[in-house]
């Protein structure tokens, strides 16, 4: 979105897929959501939520924190059909 390099470590991916087994096998789609989101929303504690539609009505949401303008890291990711809940947050991209 703004050029920051967002890391997804093996440890973080293992944690994500243990908590959200529906994402197992979707690492490419999760990385796509970060690299080319359809929208980015502000979290409640400074994190960003990148959203990209996977199939009609199903959206991977990737939560990341940008430490600097150049780098950041993925905190977690999940699938949702309740996109309206995410859209209630402040949209930071595109404006």
Secondary structure, 3 states (H helix, E strand, C coil): CCCCEEECCHHHHHHHHHHCHHHCCCHHHHHHHHHCCCEEEECCCCCEEEEEEEECCEEEEEEEEECCCCEEEEEEEEEECCHHHHHCCCEEECC
